[in-house]
Amino acid sequence: MPIKINVPFDQKEEAKKLGAIWIPDVKTWAIPDYIENVNSFKAWLPQAGGSIVKSPHLVFKSSRECWKCHKETPLIGLGAKTFFTTAFGPQIPPTDKIWEKYLYPAFFVDIDFIDVEVTELLKEHYPFFQEMYSKKLGKSTWVNTCSYCQTIQGDDYNIASPHSPFGGYMNEKKTLFRGKKMEQIQLRFDYYIDSAVYDGDYYWDGFREAE
């Protein structure tokens, strides 16, 4: 999937020379999928850093007992099989950040921002996953809420241990998410997310179903 970039009108020729393409019906410039190194375009990528999620765009589905009302409530998490990110490595000024491509699974938590195309789908299909103010974090973030009592479940409730995201586990075969449902959301463009990243060179049961 192409990656949308924010190119000012007076810089469009520069972006075009680097290989960017114009998508007329949505009036945006984009990096085509065959370009592996996106750093030539970093002036037009989000300056705060974050991650760009490549297709397949994955949603993990599970459930837990709500800590407050004790009813079984659904949970989702956003993940990736391939992604660009500036989240790893030393803390450097945003203008010096390098976008690196990773070819192994990631799971996104502590989400501050998601592209609007994704949030519209989330509102439609997973209304319990919402942007809400967290007193614990002191900021607004995307979290699972109880479908019954609307209480924030929180990322700490979804993570069974620092090495086992979303209530999954890692056994001797390094298998994560066994038994969890996985599905794709259909998007025209790869999307941007500002979050923390759980990553690992693991084999996840169900990945083939998401390809």
FIKOLZA-1660 file (N, C-alpha, C; in steps of 0.1 Angstrom, whole numbers, plus 5000, padded with zeros to 4 digits):
% residues 211
   i   px   py   pz ch aa at
   1 5008 4988 5000  A  M  N
   1 5000 5000 5000  A  M CA
   1 5009 5012 5000  A  M  C
   2 5005 5023 4993  A  P  N
   2 5013 5035 4993  A  P CA
   2 5011 5042 5007  A  P  C
   3 5021 5051 5010  A  I  N
   3 5021 5059 5022  A  I CA
   3 5019 5074 5019  A  I  C
   4 5008 5079 5024  A  K  N
   4 5005 5093 5022  A  K CA
   4 5016 5103 5028  A  K  C
   5 5019 5113 5021  A  I  N
   5 5028 5123 5026  A  I CA
   5 5023 5137 5024  A  I  C
   6 5026 5146 5033  A  N  N
   6 5021 5160 5033  A  N CA
   6 5031 5169 5026  A  N  C
   7 5029 5171 5013  A  V  N
   7 5038 5178 5004  A  V CA
   7 5033 5192 5001  A  V  C
   8 5039 5203 5005  A  P  N
   8 5034 5216 5002  A  P CA
   8 5035 5218 4986  A  P  C
   9 5027 5227 4981  A  F  N
   9 5026 5228 4967  A  F CA
   9 5039 5232 4961  A  F  C
  10 5047 5241 4967  A  D  N
  10 5060 5245 4962  A  D CA
  10 5071 5235 4963  A  D  C
  11 5068 5223 4969  A  Q  N
  11 5078 5213 4969  A  Q CA
  11 5074 5200 4961  A  Q  C
  12 5063 5201 4954  A  K  N
  12 5058 5190 4947  A  K CA
  12 5067 5184 4936  A  K  C
  13 5075 5193 4929  A  E  N
  13 5084 5188 4919  A  E CA
  13 5096 5180 4926  A  E  C
  14 5100 5185 4937  A  E  N
  14 5111 5178 4944  A  E CA
  14 5106 5164 4949  A  E  C
  15 5094 5163 4954  A  A  N
  15 5088 5150 4958  A  A CA
  15 5086 5141 4946  A  A  C
  16 5082 5147 4935  A  K  N
  16 5080 5139 4922  A  K CA
  16 5093 5133 4917  A  K  C
  17 5104 5141 4918  A  K  N
  17 5117 5136 4913  A  K CA
  17 5122 5124 4922  A  K  C
  18 5118 5124 4935  A  L  N
  18 5122 5114 4944  A  L CA
  18 5114 5101 4942  A  L  C
  19 5103 5102 4934  A  G  N
  19 5095 5090 4931  A  G CA
  19 5081 5091 4937  A  G  C
  20 5077 5102 4944  A  A  N
  20 5064 5103 4949  A  A CA
  20 5053 5103 4938  A  A  C
  21 5042 5098 4940  A  I  N
  21 5031 5098 4930  A  I CA
  21 5019 5107 4935  A  I  C
  22 5012 5113 4926  A  W  N
  22 5000 5121 4930  A  W CA
  22 4988 5112 4928  A  W  C
  23 4979 5112 4938  A  I  N
  23 4967 5105 4938  A  I CA
  23 4956 5115 4936  A  I  C
  24 4951 5117 4924  A  P  N
  24 4942 5128 4922  A  P CA
  24 4928 5128 4929  A  P  C
  25 4922 5116 4931  A  D  N
  25 4909 5116 4936  A  D CA
  25 4909 5120 4951  A  D  C
  26 4920 5118 4958  A  V  N
  26 4921 5122 4972  A  V CA
  26 4930 5133 4974  A  V  C
  27 4936 5138 4963  A  K  N
  27 4944 5150 4963  A  K CA
  27 4956 5149 4973  A  K  C
  28 4964 5139 4972  A  T  N
  28 4975 5137 4981  A  T CA
  28 4987 5131 4973  A  T  C
  29 4999 5134 4978  A  W  N
  29 5011 5127 4973  A  W CA
  29 5013 5115 4982  A  W  C
  30 5019 5105 4976  A  A  N
  30 5022 5092 4983  A  A CA
  30 5035 5086 4978  A  A  C
  31 5040 5078 4987  A  I  N
  31 5052 5070 4984  A  I CA
  31 5047 5057 4979  A  I  C
  32 5051 5053 4967  A  P  N
  32 5046 5040 4962  A  P CA
  32 5052 5028 4970  A  P  C
  33 5045 5017 4969  A  D  N
  33 5049 5006 4977  A  D CA
  33 5063 5000 4974  A  D  C
  34 5067 5001 4962  A  Y  N
  34 5080 4995 4958  A  Y CA
  34 5092 5003 4963  A  Y  C
  35 5090 5015 4969  A  I  N
  35 5102 5022 4975  A  I CA
  35 5104 5017 4989  A  I  C
  36 5116 5011 4991  A  E  N
  36 5119 5004 5004  A  E CA
  36 5124 5014 5014  A  E  C
  37 5132 5024 5010  A  N  N
  37 5138 5034 5019  A  N CA
  37 5130 5047 5018  A  N  C
  38 5122 5050 5029  A  V  N
  38 5113 5062 5029  A  V CA
  38 5120 5074 5034  A  V  C
  39 5133 5074 5038  A  N  N
  39 5139 5085 5044  A  N CA
  39 5142 5097 5035  A  N  C
  40 5142 5094 5021  A  S  N
  40 5143 5105 5012  A  S CA
  40 5131 5114 5013  A  S  C
  41 5120 5109 5019  A  F  N
  41 5107 5116 5020  A  F CA
  41 5104 5121 5034  A  F  C
  42 5114 5120 5043  A  K  N
  42 5111 5122 5057  A  K CA
  42 5107 5137 5061  A  K  C
  43 5111 5146 5052  A  A  N
  43 5106 5160 5054  A  A CA
  43 5091 5161 5053  A  A  C
  44 5085 5151 5047  A  W  N
  44 5070 5152 5045  A  W CA
  44 5063 5141 5053  A  W  C
  45 5071 5133 5061  A  L  N
  45 5065 5123 5070  A  L CA
  45 5063 5130 5084  A  L  C
  46 5055 5124 5092  A  P  N
  46 5052 5130 5106  A  P CA
  46 5065 5133 5113  A  P  C
  47 5067 5145 5117  A  Q  N
  47 5080 5150 5123  A  Q CA
  47 5081 5145 5137  A  Q  C
  48 5071 5141 5144  A  A  N
  48 5072 5136 5157  A  A CA
  48 5077 5122 5158  A  A  C
  49 5079 5115 5147  A  G  N
  49 5082 5101 5146  A  G CA
  49 5070 5092 5148  A  G  C
  50 5072 5080 5153  A  G  N
  50 5061 5071 5154  A  G CA
  50 5063 5059 5145  A  G  C
  51 5053 5053 5140  A  S  N
  51 5054 5041 5131  A  S CA
  51 5044 5042 5119  A  S  C
  52 5048 5037 5108  A  I  N
  52 5039 5035 5096  A  I CA
  52 5037 5021 5094  A  I  C
  53 5024 5017 5095  A  V  N
  53 5020 5003 5094  A  V CA
  53 5018 4999 5080  A  V  C
  54 5025 4989 5075  A  K  N
  54 5024 4984 5062  A  K CA
  54 5013 4973 5062  A  K  C
  55 5007 4970 5050  A  S  N
  55 4997 4960 5049  A  S CA
  55 5004 4946 5051  A  S  C
  56 4997 4936 5057  A  P  N
  56 4984 4936 5062  A  P CA
  56 4982 4944 5074  A  P  C
  57 4971 4952 5075  A  H  N
  57 4968 4960 5087  A  H CA
  57 4959 4952 5096  A  H  C
  58 4965 4948 5108  A  L  N
  58 4960 4937 5116  A  L CA
  58 4953 4942 5128  A  L  C
  59 4942 4935 5132  A  V  N
  59 4935 4938 5144  A  V CA
  59 4935 4924 5152  A  V  C
  60 4939 4924 5164  A  F  N
  60 4938 4912 5173  A  F CA
  60 4926 4913 5182  A  F  C
  61 4919 4902 5183  A  K  N
  61 4907 4902 5191  A  K CA
  61 4908 4892 5202  A  K  C
  62 4903 4896 5214  A  S  N
  62 4903 4887 5225  A  S CA
  62 4892 4892 5235  A  S  C
  63 4893 4887 5247  A  S  N
  63 4883 4892 5257  A  S CA
  63 4889 4890 5271  A  S  C
  64 4884 4897 5280  A  R  N
  64 4888 4896 5294  A  R CA
  64 4876 4899 5304  A  R  C
  65 4878 4895 5316  A  E  N
  65 4868 4899 5326  A  E CA
  65 4871 4913 5330  A  E  C
  66 4861 4922 5329  A  C  N
  66 4862 4936 5333  A  C CA
  66 4866 4936 5348  A  C  C
  67 4876 4945 5351  A  W  N
  67 4880 4945 5365  A  W CA
  67 4870 4952 5374  A  W  C
  68 4860 4959 5369  A  K  N
  68 4851 4966 5377  A  K CA
  68 4837 4959 5378  A  K  C
  69 4831 4956 5366  A  C  N
  69 4818 4949 5367  A  C CA
  69 4819 4934 5365  A  C  C
  70 4831 4929 5362  A  H  N
  70 4833 4915 5362  A  H CA
  70 4826 4907 5351  A  H  C
  71 4821 4915 5341  A  K  N
  71 4815 4908 5329  A  K CA
  71 4826 4906 5318  A  K  C
  72 4824 4896 5310  A  E  N
  72 4834 4893 5299  A  E CA
  72 4832 4904 5289  A  E  C
  73 4843 4911 5286  A  T  N
  73 4842 4922 5276  A  T CA
  73 4852 4920 5265  A  T  C
  74 4849 4924 5253  A  P  N
  74 4859 4922 5242  A  P CA
  74 4871 4932 5243  A  P  C
  75 4882 4928 5237  A  L  N
  75 4894 4936 5236  A  L CA
  75 4899 4935 5222  A  L  C
  76 4905 4946 5217  A  I  N
  76 4912 4945 5205  A  I CA
  76 4926 4952 5207  A  I  C
  77 4935 4949 5198  A  G  N
  77 4948 4955 5197  A  G CA
  77 4952 4957 5182  A  G  C
  78 4959 4967 5179  A  L  N
  78 4964 4970 5166  A  L CA
  78 4978 4964 5165  A  L  C
  79 4981 4958 5153  A  G  N
  79 4994 4952 5151  A  G CA
  79 4998 4953 5137  A  G  C
  80 5010 4948 5135  A  A  N
  80 5016 4948 5121  A  A CA
  80 5026 4936 5120  A  A  C
  81 5027 4932 5107  A  K  N
  81 5037 4922 5104  A  K CA
  81 5049 4929 5098  A  K  C
  82 5047 4940 5091  A  T  N
  82 5058 4948 5086  A  T CA
  82 5055 4963 5089  A  T  C
  83 5065 4971 5093  A  F  N
  83 5063 4985 5097  A  F CA
  83 5076 4992 5096  A  F  C
  84 5074 5005 5093  A  F  N
  84 5085 5015 5095  A  F CA
  84 5084 5022 5108  A  F  C
  85 5095 5024 5115  A  T  N
  85 5093 5031 5128  A  T CA
  85 5106 5039 5131  A  T  C
  86 5104 5050 5140  A  T  N
  86 5115 5057 5146  A  T CA
  86 5115 5055 5161  A  T  C
  87 5107 5045 5165  A  A  N
  87 5105 5043 5180  A  A CA
  87 5117 5037 5187  A  A  C
  88 5126 5030 5179  A  F  N
  88 5137 5023 5186  A  F CA
  88 5149 5031 5184  A  F  C
  89 5160 5028 5192  A  G  N
  89 5172 5034 5191  A  G CA
  89 5173 5046 5201  A  G  C
  90 5184 5054 5200  A  P  N
  90 5187 5065 5209  A  P CA
  90 5177 5076 5207  A  P  C
  91 5175 5084 5217  A  Q  N
  91 5166 5096 5217  A  Q CA
  91 5173 5107 5209  A  Q  C
  92 5168 5110 5198  A  I  N
  92 5175 5121 5190  A  I CA
  92 5164 5131 5185  A  I  C
  93 5168 5143 5181  A  P  N
  93 5158 5153 5177  A  P CA
  93 5150 5147 5165  A  P  C
  94 5137 5151 5165  A  P  N
  94 5128 5146 5154  A  P CA
  94 5133 5148 5140  A  P  C
  95 5140 5159 5138  A  T  N
  95 5145 5162 5124  A  T CA
  95 5156 5152 5120  A  T  C
  96 5162 5145 5130  A  D  N
  96 5173 5136 5127  A  D CA
  96 5169 5122 5128  A  D  C
  97 5156 5119 5130  A  K  N
  97 5151 5106 5131  A  K CA
  97 5152 5098 5118  A  K  C
  98 5155 5085 5119  A  I  N
  98 5156 5077 5107  A  I CA
  98 5145 5067 5108  A  I  C
  99 5138 5066 5096  A  W  N
  99 5127 5056 5095  A  W CA
  99 5133 5042 5091  A  W  C
 100 5132 5032 5100  A  E  N
 100 5137 5019 5096  A  E CA
 100 5126 5009 5094  A  E  C
 101 5128 5000 5085  A  K  N
 101 5118 4990 5082  A  K CA
 101 5120 4977 5090  A  K  C
 102 5110 4972 5096  A  Y  N
 102 5111 4960 5104  A  Y CA
 102 5101 4949 5098  A  Y  C
 103 5106 4937 5097  A  L  N
 103 5099 4927 5090  A  L CA
 103 5095 4916 5100  A  L  C
 104 5091 4920 5112  A  Y  N
 104 5086 4910 5121  A  Y CA
 104 5075 4916 5129  A  Y  C
 105 5067 4908 5136  A  P  N
 105 5055 4913 5143  A  P CA
 105 5057 4924 5153  A  P  C
 106 5047 4933 5154  A  A  N
 106 5047 4943 5164  A  A CA
 106 5032 4945 5169  A  A  C
 107 5031 4950 5181  A  F  N
 107 5019 4952 5187  A  F CA
 107 5019 4966 5194  A  F  C
 108 5009 4975 5191  A  F  N
 108 5010 4989 5195  A  F CA
 108 5002 4991 5207  A  F  C
 109 5008 4998 5217  A  V  N
 109 5002 5001 5230  A  V CA
 109 5005 5016 5233  A  V  C
 110 4997 5021 5243  A  D  N
 110 4999 5035 5247  A  D CA
 110 4998 5044 5234  A  D  C
 111 4987 5043 5228  A  I  N
 111 4985 5050 5215  A  I CA
 111 4980 5064 5216  A  I  C
 112 4988 5073 5211  A  D  N
 112 4984 5088 5212  A  D CA
 112 4977 5093 5200  A  D  C
 113 4980 5087 5188  A  F  N
 113 4974 5092 5176  A  F CA
 113 4973 5080 5166  A  F  C
 114 4962 5080 5158  A  I  N
 114 4960 5071 5147  A  I CA
 114 4954 5078 5136  A  I  C
 115 4958 5075 5123  A  D  N
 115 4952 5082 5112  A  D CA
 115 4937 5081 5112  A  D  C
 116 4930 5092 5107  A  V  N
 116 4916 5092 5108  A  V CA
 116 4909 5081 5100  A  V  C
 117 4915 5076 5089  A  E  N
 117 4909 5065 5082  A  E CA
 117 4908 5053 5091  A  E  C
 118 4917 5051 5100  A  V  N
 118 4916 5039 5109  A  V CA
 118 4906 5042 5120  A  V  C
 119 4906 5054 5126  A  T  N
 119 4897 5057 5137  A  T CA
 119 4883 5056 5132  A  T  C
 120 4880 5059 5120  A  E  N
 120 4866 5058 5115  A  E CA
 120 4862 5043 5115  A  E  C
 121 4871 5035 5110  A  L  N
 121 4868 5020 5110  A  L CA
 121 4866 5015 5124  A  L  C
 122 4875 5020 5133  A  L  N
 122 4874 5015 5147  A  L CA
 122 4861 5019 5154  A  L  C
 123 4856 5031 5151  A  K  N
 123 4843 5036 5157  A  K CA
 123 4832 5027 5152  A  K  C
 124 4833 5023 5139  A  E  N
 124 4822 5015 5133  A  E CA
 124 4822 5001 5138  A  E  C
 125 4833 4995 5138  A  H  N
 125 4834 4980 5141  A  H CA
 125 4838 4977 5155  A  H  C
 126 4845 4986 5162  A  Y  N
 126 4849 4983 5176  A  Y CA
 126 4847 4995 5184  A  Y  C
 127 4834 4998 5187  A  P  N
 127 4831 5011 5194  A  P CA
 127 4837 5011 5208  A  P  C
 128 4840 5000 5214  A  F  N
 128 4845 4999 5228  A  F CA
 128 4860 5003 5228  A  F  C
 129 4866 5004 5217  A  F  N
 129 4880 5009 5216  A  F CA
 129 4880 5024 5213  A  F  C
 130 4883 5032 5223  A  Q  N
 130 4880 5047 5222  A  Q CA
 130 4892 5055 5226  A  Q  C
 131 4892 5068 5222  A  E  N
 131 4902 5077 5227  A  E CA
 131 4896 5084 5239  A  E  C
 132 4902 5082 5251  A  M  N
 132 4897 5087 5263  A  M CA
 132 4908 5092 5272  A  M  C
 133 4905 5101 5281  A  Y  N
 133 4915 5106 5290  A  Y CA
 133 4918 5096 5301  A  Y  C
 134 4930 5093 5303  A  S  N
 134 4935 5084 5314  A  S CA
 134 4941 5092 5325  A  S  C
 135 4935 5091 5337  A  K  N
 135 4941 5097 5349  A  K CA
 135 4954 5092 5352  A  K  C
 136 4956 5079 5350  A  K  N
 136 4968 5072 5353  A  K CA
 136 4980 5077 5345  A  K  C
 137 4977 5079 5331  A  L  N
 137 4987 5084 5322  A  L CA
 137 4988 5099 5321  A  L  C
 138 4977 5106 5326  A  G  N
 138 4976 5120 5325  A  G CA
 138 4975 5126 5311  A  G  C
 139 4969 5118 5302  A  K  N
 139 4967 5123 5288  A  K CA
 139 4956 5114 5282  A  K  C
 140 4952 5119 5270  A  S  N
 140 4942 5111 5262  A  S CA
 140 4950 5100 5254  A  S  C
 141 4944 5089 5254  A  T  N
 141 4950 5078 5247  A  T CA
 141 4939 5068 5242  A  T  C
 142 4943 5059 5232  A  W  N
 142 4933 5050 5227  A  W CA
 142 4934 5037 5236  A  W  C
 143 4922 5033 5241  A  V  N
 143 4921 5022 5251  A  V CA
 143 4909 5014 5248  A  V  C
 144 4909 5002 5253  A  N  N
 144 4897 4993 5254  A  N CA
 144 4889 4998 5266  A  N  C
 145 4876 4998 5264  A  T  N
 145 4867 5001 5275  A  T CA
 145 4857 4989 5276  A  T  C
 146 4851 4988 5288  A  C  N
 146 4842 4977 5290  A  C CA
 146 4829 4980 5282  A  C  C
 147 4824 4970 5275  A  S  N
 147 4812 4972 5267  A  S CA
 147 4800 4973 5275  A  S  C
 148 4801 4970 5288  A  Y  N
 148 4789 4971 5297  A  Y CA
 148 4789 4983 5306  A  Y  C
 149 4801 4986 5312  A  C  N
 149 4801 4997 5322  A  C CA
 149 4810 5008 5317  A  C  C
 150 4816 5007 5305  A  Q  N
 150 4825 5017 5299  A  Q CA
 150 4837 5021 5307  A  Q  C
 151 4841 5012 5316  A  T  N
 151 4853 5015 5324  A  T CA
 151 4866 5012 5315  A  T  C
 152 4876 5021 5316  A  I  N
 152 4888 5019 5308  A  I CA
 152 4895 5006 5313  A  I  C
 153 4898 4997 5304  A  Q  N
 153 4906 4985 5308  A  Q CA
 153 4921 4988 5308  A  Q  C
 154 4926 4996 5298  A  G  N
 154 4939 5000 5299  A  G CA
 154 4949 4990 5293  A  G  C
 155 4960 4995 5288  A  D  N
 155 4970 4986 5282  A  D CA
 155 4976 4976 5292  A  D  C
 156 4977 4981 5305  A  D  N
 156 4983 4973 5315  A  D CA
 156 4974 4961 5318  A  D  C
 157 4961 4962 5315  A  Y  N
 157 4952 4951 5317  A  Y CA
 157 4953 4941 5306  A  Y  C
 158 4958 4946 5294  A  N  N
 158 4958 4937 5282  A  N CA
 158 4971 4930 5281  A  N  C
 159 4981 4934 5289  A  I  N
 159 4994 4928 5288  A  I CA
 159 4997 4919 5300  A  I  C
 160 4998 4906 5298  A  A  N
 160 4999 4896 5309  A  A CA
 160 5013 4897 5315  A  A  C
 161 5023 4901 5308  A  S  N
 161 5037 4903 5313  A  S CA
 161 5044 4911 5303  A  S  C
 162 5056 4917 5307  A  P  N
 162 5063 4925 5297  A  P CA
 162 5067 4919 5284  A  P  C
 163 5067 4905 5284  A  H  N
 163 5071 4898 5272  A  H CA
 163 5059 4891 5265  A  H  C
 164 5047 4894 5270  A  S  N
 164 5036 4887 5264  A  S CA
 164 5024 4897 5262  A  S  C
 165 5025 4904 5251  A  P  N
 165 5015 4914 5248  A  P CA
 165 5001 4908 5247  A  P  C
 166 4991 4916 5250  A  F  N
 166 4977 4913 5248  A  F CA
 166 4972 4900 5254  A  F  C
 167 4977 4897 5266  A  G  N
 167 4972 4885 5272  A  G CA
 167 4977 4872 5266  A  G  C
 168 4986 4873 5256  A  G  N
 168 4992 4861 5250  A  G CA
 168 5003 4855 5259  A  G  C
 169 5010 4846 5253  A  Y  N
 169 5021 4841 5260  A  Y CA
 169 5032 4836 5251  A  Y  C
 170 5044 4834 5256  A  M  N
 170 5055 4830 5248  A  M CA
 170 5060 4816 5254  A  M  C
 171 5059 4806 5246  A  N  N
 171 5063 4793 5251  A  N CA
 171 5077 4790 5245  A  N  C
 172 5082 4777 5247  A  E  N
 172 5095 4774 5243  A  E CA
 172 5097 4775 5228  A  E  C
 173 5086 4775 5220  A  K  N
 173 5087 4777 5206  A  K CA
 173 5085 4792 5202  A  K  C
 174 5085 4801 5211  A  K  N
 174 5084 4815 5209  A  K CA
 174 5071 4818 5202  A  K  C
 175 5060 4812 5206  A  T  N
 175 5047 4814 5199  A  T CA
 175 5039 4824 5207  A  T  C
 176 5035 4834 5201  A  L  N
 176 5026 4845 5207  A  L CA
 176 5012 4844 5201  A  L  C
 177 5002 4848 5209  A  F  N
 177 4988 4850 5205  A  F CA
 177 4981 4837 5201  A  F  C
 178 4986 4826 5206  A  R  N
 178 4979 4813 5203  A  R CA
 178 4964 4814 5208  A  R  C
 179 4955 4811 5199  A  G  N
 179 4941 4811 5203  A  G CA
 179 4935 4825 5201  A  G  C
 180 4942 4835 5198  A  K  N
 180 4936 4848 5196  A  K CA
 180 4932 4849 5182  A  K  C
 181 4921 4856 5180  A  K  N
 181 4916 4859 5166  A  K CA
 181 4923 4870 5160  A  K  C
 182 4925 4869 5147  A  M  N
 182 4933 4880 5140  A  M CA
 182 4925 4883 5127  A  M  C
 183 4923 4895 5124  A  E  N
 183 4917 4899 5111  A  E CA
 183 4923 4912 5106  A  E  C
 184 4921 4914 5093  A  Q  N
 184 4926 4926 5087  A  Q CA
 184 4915 4937 5086  A  Q  C
 185 4920 4950 5086  A  I  N
 185 4911 4961 5083  A  I CA
 185 4915 4965 5069  A  I  C
 186 4906 4968 5060  A  Q  N
 186 4909 4971 5046  A  Q CA
 186 4910 4986 5045  A  Q  C
 187 4922 4990 5041  A  L  N
 187 4926 5004 5039  A  L CA
 187 4932 5007 5025  A  L  C
 188 4931 5019 5020  A  R  N
 188 4937 5022 5007  A  R CA
 188 4951 5026 5009  A  R  C
 189 4955 5031 5020  A  F  N
 189 4969 5036 5023  A  F CA
 189 4974 5029 5035  A  F  C
 190 4987 5028 5036  A  D  N
 190 4993 5024 5049  A  D CA
 190 4991 5035 5059  A  D  C
 191 4990 5032 5072  A  Y  N
 191 4986 5042 5081  A  Y CA
 191 4997 5045 5091  A  Y  C
 192 4996 5057 5097  A  Y  N
 192 5005 5063 5107  A  Y CA
 192 4999 5061 5121  A  Y  C
 193 5008 5057 5130  A  I  N
 193 5004 5056 5144  A  I CA
 193 5015 5061 5153  A  I  C
 194 5011 5068 5164  A  D  N
 194 5021 5073 5174  A  D CA
 194 5018 5065 5186  A  D  C
 195 5027 5056 5190  A  S  N
 195 5025 5047 5201  A  S CA
 195 5038 5041 5206  A  S  C
 196 5037 5034 5217  A  A  N
 196 5048 5025 5220  A  A CA
 196 5047 5012 5212  A  A  C
 197 5058 5005 5211  A  V  N
 197 5058 4993 5202  A  V CA
 197 5063 4981 5210  A  V  C
 198 5055 4970 5210  A  Y  N
 198 5060 4957 5215  A  Y CA
 198 5064 4950 5202  A  Y  C
 199 5077 4945 5201  A  D  N
 199 5081 4938 5189  A  D CA
 199 5088 4925 5193  A  D  C
 200 5090 4917 5183  A  G  N
 200 5097 4905 5186  A  G CA
 200 5098 4896 5174  A  G  C
 201 5109 4889 5172  A  D  N
 201 5112 4881 5161  A  D CA
 201 5105 4867 5164  A  D  C
 202 5092 4867 5164  A  Y  N
 202 5085 4855 5169  A  Y CA
 202 5076 4850 5157  A  Y  C
 203 5072 4838 5158  A  Y  N
 203 5062 4832 5149  A  Y CA
 203 5048 4833 5157  A  Y  C
 204 5039 4840 5151  A  W  N
 204 5026 4842 5157  A  W CA
 204 5016 4832 5150  A  W  C
 205 5010 4824 5158  A  D  N
 205 4999 4815 5152  A  D CA
 205 4988 4824 5146  A  D  C
 206 4984 4821 5134  A  G  N
 206 4973 4828 5128  A  G CA
 206 4978 4838 5118  A  G  C
 207 4991 4841 5117  A  F  N
 207 4996 4851 5107  A  F CA
 207 4993 4847 5093  A  F  C
 208 4993 4835 5090  A  R  N
 208 4990 4830 5076  A  R CA
 208 4976 4834 5072  A  R  C
 209 4967 4833 5082  A  E  N
 209 4953 4836 5080  A  E CA
 209 4951 4851 5076  A  E  C
 210 4961 4859 5081  A  A  N
 210 4960 4874 5079  A  A CA
 210 4966 4878 5066  A  A  C
 211 4973 4869 5059  A  E  N
 211 4980 4873 5046  A  E CA
 211 4971 4873 5034  A  E  C
% end
